Amino acid sequence: MASPVLSIDNLVVRYPDAERPTLEGLTLSLSPGERLALVGPSGCGKSTVARAVLQLLPPGSQCSGGLLLAGQDPSRLRRSALRQLRGEAVGLVFQDPMTRLNPLLTIGDHLGDTLAAHRPQWRRRQVRERAEQLLERVGINPKRYGSYPHEFSGGMRQRLAIALAMALRPPLVIADEPTTSLDVAVAGQVMAELTDLCREAGSALLLISHDLAMAGRWCDQIAVLDQGHLIEQAPAQQLLTAPASPLAQRLVAKAREREGAESPAPAPAPALLELEGLRSWHPLPSLPWQSRWLKAVDGVSLRLQQGETIGLVGASGCGKSTLCRALMGLAPVRGGSVRLEGRNLLSLRGGALRQARRGIQMVFQDPLACLNPQMVVGEAIADPLLIHGLASRPQARQRARELLSAVGLTPPEAFENRLPRQLSGGQQQRVAIARALVLEPKVLLCDESVSMLDAEVQADVLALLRQLQEGLGLGILFVTHDLSVASGFCHRVIVLEGGTIVEEGPGARLLRDPQAAITRKLVEACPRLPAPA
């Protein structure tokens, strides 16, 4: 029997200044070719496992116990040997490749630097040939060798990340939430490429994910972590159909609840937001006598009423996020009308427009990226009131405390002086929601605002949004790539393709009987849990 690629025995990891260890006595192993998914609630220690294996823990962290990667203990290696081991024994696919790619280097430079660092005996031509082979293998035209990361879509950047991880055919690949920001169709393609490459190379795959359905689709085994402990490990089909531990039962139940939920139609109410033929076009490079446009949003019309949630779904590049940015004034509007409570925002200027735009606020996908890392959360929530001159500093601070309580961060005094990085992902998203609500908007734009959260925290945040909606009469435009989430949370769902609406209706109906080709593609690509035993 082959030796394990990764062997972890009674691993304990404690971060600097932490009250308790993040990992407490973790034991697991992976053999060549095995595919294991690590799942669990936020803060359970999933990503810490990857950091410990790669020795990417913050300075001052304590790490003890047995850890062998390809037969070597990474914690005992010198820096140069550790760098060599990282590239050749383990490849890492991050959640957001754009934050890990150098914007000043071409795609070819990224691959070439990796190969040259570990294969110094190779000539430049050999490096170029191997880099082009890798690009072709992950579905990227080798002619894009000289392109830059910003010229790639999210799916293509993630394919590049896979090519970088597999460049040296490592015996272990760690994928940390590799498809969170991708639509389900592209996510399926990316995971298919990754698992195929691992199979070809005989590599083991450690998939860190909060998506149980995806874990079951692509992995042989699932391990459930909670507070640094391994609670349960079993074959994927067994764990998803007959989970043994209370935590696994709860996670599976939450996932099933989300898949089977259906929101009833809201009672008739006044229109908050009305779009008529909205166009958001971007000019493309062209000759002086030509006129070329990228029609990101091209003639979208919809009506959002008080207390209603409309889901916007579609493949990457369909115009979902551009529509939100256009409503926020962050993308150009080339035609149509945007009426908020009857007022056409496109006809307003100066202070009148600024005042009216307070009625539309946005909750972004990654709260940590949109909150000032140097500003405590109380100040972050109060800041919009001060910017708009709507309150004194003491009044703004009191209002921030009220909103912290409203989003479930109680007592507010325990949270207002924390920095964003000192909060969990779910807590960060609650702060982002509080900040969006501080100006008392009528419409909330949620752009993939729960896609980075595990099933339990996701359910909590969606329940919070529903509670706030009912209490404040909010209208919500909810952008998501997950049709099952849209079906459970939204009163109706709109499917976009090429900047236009191709289908709309109740989410459950779209899942059951999709009409448009893109809707059928999204439904087919959406991973679902197997029927319970």
N, C-alpha and C positions, 0 to 999 in steps of 0.2 A: 504493500500500500504506500502511495506517495506521501512524503512528508507534507505537513500543512504549510501553505504559503504564508498564512498569518496565524500566530498562536498567542492568545492573550490569557494570562493566568492570574486571577486575583488582582487585577489592575485597580489601583487607587490613584485618582487625580484630584488635587485641590488647587484652585486658583488663588492668587495672592489676595489676602484680606477676606476670603470667603469664610462664612461661618461653618460650613460643612463641605465635605468632598463632593465634587460633581459626579465622579465615578467612585463607587464603593464596592470593591471586590468583584469586578467584572471578569467573567471567564467565557471565552468563545474562540472558535478556530474556523479557518476556511482552508479547504483543500483545493488543488488546481482544478479549474473548471467549474467550481461551485458558484452559485449566485445566491447571496444572502441579503435580505432587506432588513435594515434596522428601523423600527418605527416606535412611536411613543409620543407623549404630550410634550409641549414646549418646555425646555429646561431639563429634560430627562437625561441628557448627556450624549445624544446621538452624534452631534458634530464634534464633541470632545473626543470621542473615540478616534475619529479621523485625525484630529490635531495631535493626539498622543502618538498614533502610529507614525505620523510624519515629523514628530518632534517640533511642532509649530505652536507650542504652548507659550503663553506670555511669560516674560522674565519673572522669576520668583515663584513660579508654580512648582508644586511638589508632585512627583510621579514615582510610584513604587509598584512592585509586583513584576510578574513575568511578561515580557513583550518580545516576540521574535518575528521579524519580517524577513522572509526568504532566508531563514536560518541565522540572521544577525539581530542583535539588540541595538536598535537605533539610538537609544539613550546613552550608549557607551561609545559611540563613534565620534571621531574628530569631525570638525566642520566639513572638511574637504571630502572625507569618506561618506558623511551623511548626505552631502549634495549628490554624490554619485549614486548612492542607494536610492534617493528619492526619484531620480529619473529612471533608473534601470530596474528597480524592484517594485516600484509602485507608481502608477499614473493617477492623476487627480483631475476630476471634472467638477468645476465649481458651479454654483447656482447661477450666478450672473457673470458670464465670460467677459462682458465689456469692462467690468471692474478689474479684471486680471490681465487684460491685453494692453500692450503699450500703444497708445494712439499714434505714436510717431514712427512705429515700425510697420512695414508691410506684412501681409500674411506670410509671404515667403521668408521674410526675415525672422519671424517668430519660429517657424519650423526649422529654418537653417541654423539659427543660434542653438536650439535644443540639440539638434543632431551633431553639430560641430563640437559642442561642449562634451558630449559623451563618445563621439567617434572622431577623435582628433587625427587619426590616421587616414580618414577619408579625404579624397580630393573634392574640390568645390563642385565638380560635375556630378560626383556621386551623391553629394548632399542635395543638390538640386533635383536629381532624378528621384531620390527617395521622397523628398518633399512633395513633388508632383504626383507620385504614386499615392501618397497618403491623402492628398486633396481629392484625387479621383475616387479613391476608395470610399470616402465619406460623402460623395455626391457633389463635390465642388469642382467646377471646371478649372483645370490647371492653368488656363489663361488668366485666371484671377490671381495668380501668384504675386503680382505687383500691386494688388488692391490693399486698401487700409481697412482696419476693423469697422470704422464708422460707415463704410460703403457696403457692409453686409447686413442682412436682416438678422433678427434674434436667432432664428433657427440655423442660419448659416454660421453665425458666430459660435453656436453651441457645437456644430459639426466640426468647426476648426478646433475647439477645445478638446473634442474626442480625438481628433487627429494628433494633437500635441500629446495627449495622455497615452496614446497607443504607439507613438513614434518609435519607441525602443522595445516594443512587445513585452511590457512588464508582466510578471506573473500575477500581480494584483492591481486591480483598478478600483478606486474609490470614487463614487459619484454622489456628491452631496446636493440633493434636491436639484437634479440637472434639468428638469423640465418645468419648474414652477412658473416661469414667466412666458411659457409657450402655449399656443392654442393646442387643443387635443390632437388635431391632425398632425401638426408638426412634431408634437411631443412623441406621438407614436412612431413617427419616422426616425426621430433621433434615438429613441430607445431601441428600435430595431437595429439601427446601425451599430450602436454600442454593444448590444448583446451578440450580434453577428461577429464583430471584430474580436470580442473576448473569446467566443467559441473557436474562431480560427486560430488564435494565438494560444489557446488553452489557459487563458487568464481567469483567475477568480474575480468575481464582481461583488463589492460591498456597496449596496445601494442604500443611501440615507434618504428617507422620504416620510412625509406625513400622509401620503395618499395610499390607503390600504388597497384599493382596487388596482392601482398601477403596480404596487409591490407584488400582488398576487399574479398579475399578468406576466411579469418579466423575471421573477425570482422563484427558485425552488424552495427556499426556506425563508421564514419570517421570524425575527427575534424582536420581542417587545421589551423596551426599557422603561423604567420608571424610577426617578430620583437616584439614578446611578446604578440601579440593580437590574439584572436580567430577570424579568418576571416570567417569561415564557418563550420557548423556541420550538417550532414545529414546522412540518411541511406546509407550504403556503395554502394549499387547498384545505388541509385539515384545520389550520388556524382560522381561516376565514369562514368556514362552515360550522365548526364546532369549537370555538375558543374555550380554553379551560380556565384561565385566570380572570378575575373580575375586571381588571383593566382592559384586557383584550376583548372581553365581552362588551364592555362599554364602548370601546372604539369602533368595533364592528357594528354595534347597534346604532351609533351616531351616523356612521357611513350609510347604513341601510335607510335610516330615517331621512337622510338628505336625498337619497336616490328616489325614495317613494313619495316624498312630500309634494304637495300641490297647493299653491296659494289661490284662494277663492277670489273672484272678481270684486274689486272695491265698489262701494256704493257710489252713485253719481255725485260728483263734487265739482266746484269751480275749477277752470283750467288755470294752472300756474304757469306752464311753459308751452308755447306753441311755436313750432318750426314750420316754415313753409318754403319748400324749394331751396333749402340751405346748401350753399356751395362753398367749399374751402379748397381752392386750387393753389398749387405751388408752381412757379415758373421753372422750366427745365432749361439747361444750357442749349442754345440754338444760334443759328446764323442771324444777323441783324434783320433780314427780311422775312424770317420765319417766327412763328409763335407756337411754342410747345409748352403744354401744361401737364402736371401730374394732378389728376382729378381725384384727390384723396377722399373728399366728400362731395357728392355730385347730385344735388336735388333731393335732399332728405326732408321729409315732412312727417311730423308726429305731434301728438297732443298729450301732455302729461298733466294729470289733474292732482288736486290736493289729496294726500294720503295714498298715492299710487306709486308703485315701483315698476319701471320698465327695464327689462334686461336687454342689453346690447351684446350680441354674440356674433362670431364670425372668425374666419381664418386670419392669421397674421397679415397685416397690410390692408385689411378690408376698410379701414377708416374709423374704427371704434374710438381710439384714443384721440385722433385728429378732431373728431366731432366734439369731444369734451374740451379739447384745447381751444377750439373755435368759440365755444360757448363762454369760455373763461377769458377770451380776448388774447389768447396766446398763439393763435394760428390765424392766418388771413381769411377773411370772409369775402368772397367774390360776388355773392348774390343771394337773393332770398331774404327772408325776414326771421327775426328772433324776438318773440314777444314774451315778456315776463309780466304776468298779471296785466296783460293788455297793452303794455308799453313796448314799442319797437326799440330794442337796444341799439340797433344799427343806425338809428336816426339821432341818437344822443351824442353829445360831445362834452369834454371837460369834466367839471365837477358833477354835472347831472349824470353822466355815464358812470363815473366812479361810484357815486352813491347807489345807482341802480344795480351795479355789478355786485354790490354786497349781498344781493339776494340770491346769488349763485356761488356756491363754494364747493371745493373739491377735496376728496380723500384719496390719497395716492396709494400705489401698490406697496412701496417700501417706505414705511414711516421713518425709519432711521435715516434714510437718505434725504428726507424733506424737512427734518427737524434740525435746528442748529445744534451741533454736538457740544458747543460751549455754553449753551443756554439751558438753565434748569427748566423743567417742564411747566412750572407755574408761570414763569416769564414768557415761555413760548406760547402759552394759551392767551395770556393777557396782551401780548404784543400787538395783535391786530387792532384792539380797542385803542391803544395809544397811537398807533400809526394814523388811524382815522379820526383821532381827537374826540372819541366818544365817551371817554371816562378819564378820571384822574388816576394816578398810579394806585392809590389805596382802593379805589372802586374797581379798577381792573383786576387787582390781586384778589379781591373778594369774589368777583365774578368767575375768575379762574378756579377758585376753590369750589364754587357751586357747580361748575361744569365737571370738575374732577369727580365730585360725588355723583353727578348725573350719569357719568359713563362708568360708574362702578369702581372707581379708584378711591376707596375710603379706608381710613379717614384721610381727607385730602392733605392734611399737614404731613402725613407720612410719605407723600409722593411729590409735593410741590417743589421740594429742593433737590430732587434727584436729577441727574443728567439722563438723557435718553438711553445711553448705553447701559445704564444701571437697571433698566427695565427689561422684562421679557418681551417677545414679539407681540403677544396679545396686548400687553399693557401699553407698548409703544403705539399700537394701532388705536387704542382707546384715547390716548393723548391726541393723536392726529384727528380723531373724530371731534374731540372737545374743541380743538383749535378751529376746526371748520365750522363749528356751531356758534362760536363766540360772537359772530356778527349777526346772528339770528337770521340765517338765510331761509328762503322759501324752497329752494331746490338744492339738493345735494348730489354731486357727481362722484360716484365711487368707481375708480378706475382700477380694476383687479385688486380691490382693497382687502380681500381675504385669501388670495391665492397662495400667500407665503405662510399661512397659518395651518397648524394641524387640525384634525377633524373636530376635536372638542373645543378648542379655542375659536375655530371658525364658526361653529354653532353658537358659541357665546356672543361673538361679535355680531353675527347676523340677528340674533335675538335682541341684542342691544339696539341695533339699527331699527328693527321693527318697533320696539318699545318707544324709541325717540320719535319715530315717524308718527305713531298713533298719538303721542302726547303733544307734538308740535305741528302736526298736519303737514309734514314735509312731503314733497315730491322727490323721488329718487330715480336717477338714471344709473343703472348698475351694469358696468362693463365687466364681462367675464368671458373666459374661454371655456368654462365648464358648464355644459348644458344642464347637467343634473342640479348644480347649485342654482342656476337661473330658474329652473323649473320649480324648485322648492321655495325660493325666496321672492320671485318676481310675480306680479299679477299677470303680466303678459311679456312675451319675448319677441324682439325684433332681430332678424338675421340680416347682416350686412355682407355685401360682396361687391368689390370694386367701387366702394363709396355710395352704393345705392341699396335700398331696402328690397330684398328678394322674397322675404316671407315673414309673416308675423302671426301671433296667436298665443294661446295659453301654452306654457312650457311643456306640460304633460302631453298635450296633443302633438307638439313638434317632436318629442321623443318617441311617441307611439307611431305617428304617421307623418314623417317629414315629406314635404313636397318638392322643395328646391334641391338641386343636385348638391349644393354646398352643405345644406342642412343634413342631407342623408350622409354625406362624408363625415361631418362632425359627429353625428349620432353613432356611426359605425366605429369611429376612432375612440369614442368615449369609453374608457375601461369601466366595467361594472363588476360588482361582487358576485361570486357564485351563489346559487340558491343555498339556504341553510340546510344542514343535515337533518 
